[in-house]
Amino acid sequence: MELKDIKNIAEDVLQSEREFNKKAGVSEEFWSFPRFMREEPLPPNDTVFDISREEMKKIWDVKIPIDEFYKIFEGKERSFMMLLKDCVAIITGAGKGLGESIAEEFYKEGALLALFDIQYDLIENLAKKLDFSRERVMAIKADVTDEMMIKDGMSKVFNKFGKIDILVNNAGISLHKPIKEMSVEVFNQVININLNGPFICSKSVIPYMEKQKRGKIVNIASLGGRTGRPGVGVNYAASKAGVIGLTQTLARELGPSGIYVNSICPGPILTEQTKQYPADVFASWNVGRAVKKDGLPQDVADAAVFLSSNKSDWITGVTLDVNGGILMK
């Protein structure tokens, strides 16, 4: 890359920052170093720079000759191919936890996002955080157990983006109780969201994917659906085991249409929800783990990106265990 090309890119970066601050209503006197050096995601771009925070502060906070400014960028460009560039992805339960992490990672990989959640304020805030312009992200209030609501939401996604490439069935709940204390209502409540939800969402998205002769469906199951884990609850375990069966059957049924269906079985993941449990309970879930590292939402998000990308085009009907070696098959 020649110096003139670096100059053009650097000027584009600066202009993008100015436009962002103006849209955000930030006065020029309060502008600081660019947002890509703050803890905020950037709009997808095919070129990034390996530049330290110290160098960026030097650029932004100290007046330096423009030629020196360009030299800081020179030789530090790093081009990469985004795995989900311009793919349209629906993520259910995107407001927090695993869904939020998956949404953030998909956005970094260039996806156009439709965030579905029953708690609209959560996905509205996430959409603003990811894309202030709202050109690449939309938030839709959706109850995964309501077929008409889901169909209407998917219609809105198609009307905005013109296609639907990916569906991540992430929405789920857990209501842990011993079976002796569990009512039929509590059992059905978990089954309805965790199993009926992926069924309804998958059924609703199929016509869009069949028309384009391609699609990826990723279902978030759980280690609890593979094994009887302490404190999981029979309702949760049954729902997630059902998701695995749903995944395998859909993969067989939809494969001829070019639609891939896979699931992810996370082990114990450190989220705001799991952090509420006593340390000894979380430790009991990790018995038998092969690696010391704790499971993080990012680990599940990375797996979801892979199964949603063309890097997994010879993989369908698979349940990918993301559990640090607690279960090995």
C-alpha positions as CSV (number, residue, x, y, z in Angstrom):
1,M,0.0,0.0,0.0
2,E,1.4,3.4,-1.0
3,L,1.6,6.4,1.2
4,K,-1.1,8.2,-0.8
5,D,-3.5,5.3,-0.2
6,I,-2.7,5.4,3.5
7,K,-3.4,9.2,3.4
8,N,-6.8,8.6,1.8
9,I,-7.7,5.9,4.4
10,A,-6.5,8.1,7.3
11,E,-8.6,11.0,6.0
12,D,-11.6,8.8,5.7
13,V,-11.2,7.6,9.3
14,L,-11.0,11.2,10.5
15,Q,-14.0,12.2,8.5
16,S,-16.0,9.3,9.8
17,E,-15.1,10.3,13.3
18,R,-16.2,13.9,12.7
19,E,-19.5,12.8,11.3
20,F,-20.1,10.4,14.2
21,N,-19.5,13.1,16.7
22,K,-21.8,15.5,14.9
23,K,-24.6,13.0,14.8
24,A,-24.1,12.3,18.5
25,G,-24.3,16.0,19.2
26,V,-20.8,16.2,20.6
27,S,-19.3,19.7,20.5
28,E,-15.9,20.0,18.8
29,E,-14.3,21.2,22.0
30,F,-15.1,17.9,23.7
31,W,-13.8,15.6,20.9
32,S,-11.3,13.2,22.1
33,F,-9.2,10.5,20.4
34,P,-11.3,8.4,17.9
35,R,-13.9,6.0,19.1
36,F,-12.0,3.0,17.7
37,M,-9.6,3.6,20.6
38,R,-12.5,3.8,23.1
39,E,-14.5,0.7,24.1
40,E,-17.0,1.1,21.2
41,P,-17.4,-1.0,18.0
42,L,-16.6,0.5,14.7
43,P,-18.8,0.2,11.6
44,P,-17.4,-2.7,9.5
45,N,-14.5,-1.9,7.3
46,D,-12.1,-3.9,5.2
47,T,-9.0,-2.2,6.6
48,V,-7.9,-1.8,10.2
49,F,-4.6,-0.5,11.7
50,D,-2.4,-2.1,14.4
51,I,-1.8,1.1,16.2
52,S,-1.3,1.5,20.0
53,R,-3.4,3.7,22.2
54,E,-0.3,5.8,22.9
55,E,0.2,6.4,19.2
56,M,-3.5,7.4,18.8
57,K,-3.3,9.8,21.7
58,K,-0.3,11.3,20.1
59,I,-2.2,11.8,16.9
60,W,-5.3,13.2,18.6
61,D,-4.1,15.1,21.6
62,V,-0.8,16.6,20.3
63,K,-0.5,18.8,17.3
64,I,1.9,17.1,14.9
65,P,2.9,17.7,11.3
66,I,0.4,16.0,8.9
67,D,3.2,14.0,7.2
68,E,4.2,12.6,10.6
69,F,0.5,11.7,11.2
70,Y,0.4,9.7,8.0
71,K,3.7,7.9,8.8
72,I,2.2,6.5,12.0
73,F,-0.3,4.7,9.8
74,E,2.2,3.6,7.2
75,G,3.0,-0.1,7.2
76,K,0.5,-0.9,10.0
77,E,-2.5,-1.6,7.9
78,R,-4.0,-5.0,8.2
79,S,-6.6,-6.2,5.7
80,F,-8.9,-9.0,6.5
81,M,-12.0,-10.7,5.1
82,M,-15.0,-10.4,7.4
83,L,-16.7,-13.8,7.8
84,L,-20.3,-12.5,7.7
85,K,-19.9,-9.4,5.6
86,D,-23.3,-8.2,4.5
87,C,-25.1,-11.3,5.7
88,V,-28.5,-10.6,7.3
89,A,-28.7,-12.3,10.7
90,I,-31.6,-12.6,13.1
91,I,-30.6,-13.2,16.7
92,T,-33.3,-14.0,19.3
93,G,-32.8,-13.2,22.9
94,A,-30.3,-10.6,21.8
95,G,-30.8,-8.2,24.7
96,K,-28.2,-9.6,27.1
97,G,-25.9,-12.5,28.0
98,L,-25.0,-14.8,25.2
99,G,-27.3,-13.1,22.7
100,E,-25.7,-9.7,23.2
101,S,-22.2,-11.2,22.8
102,I,-23.2,-13.0,19.6
103,A,-24.7,-9.8,18.2
104,E,-21.6,-7.8,19.0
105,E,-19.4,-10.4,17.3
106,F,-21.6,-10.7,14.3
107,Y,-21.5,-7.0,13.9
108,K,-17.7,-7.0,14.0
109,E,-17.7,-9.6,11.3
110,G,-19.8,-7.4,9.0
111,A,-23.3,-8.8,9.4
112,L,-26.5,-6.8,9.1
113,L,-28.4,-7.4,12.3
114,A,-32.0,-7.9,13.4
115,L,-32.1,-8.1,17.2
116,F,-35.2,-9.9,18.5
117,D,-36.1,-9.8,22.2
118,I,-39.2,-9.5,24.4
119,Q,-37.4,-6.8,26.4
120,Y,-37.3,-4.1,23.7
121,D,-35.4,-1.5,25.7
122,L,-32.4,-3.9,25.9
123,I,-32.1,-4.4,22.2
124,E,-32.9,-0.8,21.4
125,N,-29.9,0.2,23.5
126,L,-27.7,-2.4,22.0
127,A,-28.7,-1.4,18.5
128,K,-27.7,2.2,19.3
129,K,-24.5,1.1,20.8
130,L,-23.5,-1.0,17.7
131,D,-24.7,1.3,15.0
132,F,-25.6,4.9,15.8
133,S,-26.9,5.5,12.2
134,R,-29.2,2.3,12.5
135,E,-28.4,1.5,8.9
136,R,-27.0,-1.9,9.7
137,V,-28.9,-2.9,12.9
138,M,-32.6,-3.0,13.7
139,A,-34.4,-3.9,17.0
140,I,-37.7,-5.8,17.0
141,K,-39.7,-6.6,20.0
142,A,-40.6,-10.3,19.6
143,D,-41.9,-13.1,21.7
144,V,-40.5,-16.4,20.3
145,T,-43.6,-18.3,21.4
146,D,-45.9,-16.0,19.4
147,E,-45.9,-17.3,15.8
148,M,-47.7,-14.2,14.3
149,M,-45.3,-11.9,16.1
150,I,-42.3,-13.7,14.8
151,K,-43.6,-13.9,11.2
152,D,-44.3,-10.1,11.3
153,G,-40.8,-9.5,12.7
154,M,-39.2,-11.5,9.9
155,S,-41.3,-9.7,7.3
156,K,-39.9,-6.4,8.7
157,V,-36.3,-7.7,8.4
158,F,-36.9,-8.8,4.8
159,N,-38.4,-5.5,3.9
160,K,-35.4,-3.6,5.3
161,F,-32.5,-5.8,4.1
162,G,-34.0,-7.8,1.2
163,K,-33.0,-11.2,2.5
164,I,-32.4,-13.3,5.6
165,D,-29.2,-15.4,5.7
166,I,-28.8,-16.5,9.3
167,L,-31.1,-17.3,12.2
168,V,-29.6,-17.8,15.7
169,N,-32.1,-19.3,18.1
170,N,-30.7,-18.1,21.3
171,A,-33.7,-17.0,23.4
172,G,-34.2,-19.2,26.5
173,I,-34.9,-19.2,30.2
174,S,-34.1,-21.5,33.1
175,L,-36.3,-22.1,36.2
176,H,-34.3,-24.5,38.3
177,K,-36.3,-26.6,40.8
178,P,-36.2,-30.3,41.9
179,I,-38.9,-32.3,40.1
180,K,-40.8,-32.8,43.4
181,E,-41.2,-29.0,43.6
182,M,-41.8,-28.3,40.0
183,S,-45.3,-27.6,38.7
184,V,-46.5,-28.5,35.3
185,E,-46.9,-24.8,34.5
186,V,-43.2,-24.1,35.3
187,F,-42.2,-27.2,33.3
188,N,-44.2,-26.0,30.3
189,Q,-43.0,-22.4,30.6
190,V,-39.4,-23.5,30.0
191,I,-40.3,-25.9,27.2
192,N,-42.4,-23.3,25.5
193,I,-39.6,-20.7,25.2
194,N,-36.6,-23.0,24.9
195,L,-38.0,-25.6,22.5
196,N,-41.2,-24.3,20.9
197,G,-39.4,-20.9,20.3
198,P,-36.7,-22.4,18.0
199,F,-39.4,-24.5,16.3
200,I,-41.5,-21.4,15.6
201,C,-38.6,-19.2,14.5
202,S,-37.1,-21.9,12.3
203,K,-40.4,-22.6,10.6
204,S,-41.0,-18.9,10.0
205,V,-37.6,-18.3,8.4
206,I,-37.5,-21.3,6.1
207,P,-39.5,-19.7,3.3
208,Y,-37.0,-16.9,3.0
209,M,-34.0,-19.2,3.0
210,E,-35.6,-21.7,0.6
211,K,-36.3,-18.9,-1.9
212,Q,-32.6,-17.9,-1.9
213,K,-31.6,-21.6,-1.8
214,R,-29.3,-21.0,1.1
215,G,-29.4,-20.3,4.8
216,K,-27.8,-21.0,8.2
217,I,-29.7,-21.8,11.4
218,V,-27.8,-22.0,14.6
219,N,-29.6,-23.3,17.7
220,I,-28.2,-22.6,21.2
221,A,-28.6,-25.8,23.2
222,S,-26.7,-26.6,26.4
223,L,-24.4,-29.1,28.1
224,G,-27.5,-29.6,30.3
225,G,-29.2,-31.2,27.4
226,R,-26.3,-33.7,26.9
227,T,-25.9,-34.7,30.6
228,G,-27.7,-34.4,33.8
229,R,-25.9,-31.5,35.4
230,P,-26.3,-30.5,39.1
231,G,-29.1,-27.9,39.5
232,V,-30.0,-27.8,35.8
233,G,-33.7,-28.8,36.3
234,V,-35.6,-31.4,34.3
235,N,-37.5,-28.8,32.3
236,Y,-34.3,-27.0,31.1
237,A,-32.5,-30.3,30.4
238,A,-35.5,-31.7,28.5
239,S,-35.9,-28.4,26.4
240,K,-32.2,-28.4,25.4
241,A,-32.1,-32.1,24.6
242,G,-35.1,-31.3,22.4
243,V,-33.2,-28.5,20.7
244,I,-30.5,-31.1,19.7
245,G,-33.1,-33.4,18.3
246,L,-34.8,-30.5,16.4
247,T,-31.4,-29.5,15.0
248,Q,-30.6,-33.0,13.6
249,T,-34.1,-33.5,12.1
250,L,-34.2,-30.1,10.5
251,A,-30.7,-30.6,9.1
252,R,-31.9,-33.7,7.3
253,E,-35.1,-32.1,6.1
254,L,-33.7,-28.8,4.9
255,G,-30.3,-29.9,3.6
256,P,-31.5,-30.4,0.0
257,S,-32.7,-26.8,0.1
258,G,-29.2,-25.5,0.9
259,I,-30.1,-24.7,4.5
260,Y,-27.6,-25.7,7.2
261,V,-28.8,-26.4,10.7
262,N,-26.4,-26.8,13.6
263,S,-26.4,-26.4,17.4
264,I,-24.0,-25.2,20.1
265,C,-23.9,-26.8,23.5
266,P,-22.2,-24.3,25.9
267,G,-20.9,-25.5,29.2
268,P,-20.9,-23.2,32.2
269,I,-20.5,-19.7,30.9
270,L,-19.7,-16.6,33.0
271,T,-22.6,-14.3,32.4
272,E,-24.5,-11.9,34.7
273,Q,-27.0,-14.7,35.3
274,T,-24.4,-17.3,36.3
275,K,-22.5,-14.8,38.4
276,Q,-25.5,-14.7,40.7
277,Y,-24.9,-18.3,41.8
278,P,-22.6,-19.1,44.7
279,A,-19.0,-19.9,43.7
280,D,-19.3,-23.5,44.9
281,V,-22.3,-24.1,42.6
282,F,-20.5,-22.7,39.6
283,A,-17.5,-24.8,40.5
284,S,-19.7,-27.9,40.7
285,W,-20.8,-27.3,37.1
286,N,-17.2,-27.2,36.0
287,V,-16.1,-30.6,37.5
288,G,-14.1,-32.5,35.0
289,R,-13.1,-29.5,32.9
290,A,-9.9,-30.1,31.0
291,V,-8.7,-26.5,30.7
292,K,-8.3,-23.9,33.4
293,K,-9.9,-21.1,31.4
294,D,-13.5,-20.2,32.4
295,G,-16.1,-20.2,29.7
296,L,-17.0,-16.7,28.4
297,P,-19.8,-15.4,26.1
298,Q,-17.2,-14.7,23.5
299,D,-16.4,-18.4,23.2
300,V,-20.0,-19.1,22.3
301,A,-20.1,-16.1,20.0
302,D,-17.0,-17.3,18.1
303,A,-18.6,-20.7,17.6
304,A,-21.8,-19.1,16.3
305,V,-19.8,-17.0,13.8
306,F,-18.1,-20.1,12.5
307,L,-21.3,-22.1,12.1
308,S,-23.0,-19.1,10.4
309,S,-20.2,-18.5,7.9
310,N,-19.2,-20.2,4.7
311,K,-16.3,-21.8,6.6
312,S,-18.8,-24.4,7.8
313,D,-20.3,-25.3,4.5
314,W,-19.6,-29.0,4.9
315,I,-21.1,-29.1,8.4
316,T,-24.8,-29.7,9.2
317,G,-26.7,-31.5,11.9
318,V,-23.8,-31.1,14.2
319,T,-23.9,-30.2,17.9
320,L,-20.7,-28.3,18.7
321,D,-19.7,-28.7,22.4
322,V,-18.1,-25.5,23.8
323,N,-17.3,-26.6,27.3
324,G,-13.6,-26.6,28.0
325,G,-13.5,-30.4,27.8
326,I,-16.1,-31.1,30.5
327,L,-17.8,-33.5,28.0
328,M,-15.7,-35.1,25.3
329,K,-17.3,-37.2,22.5
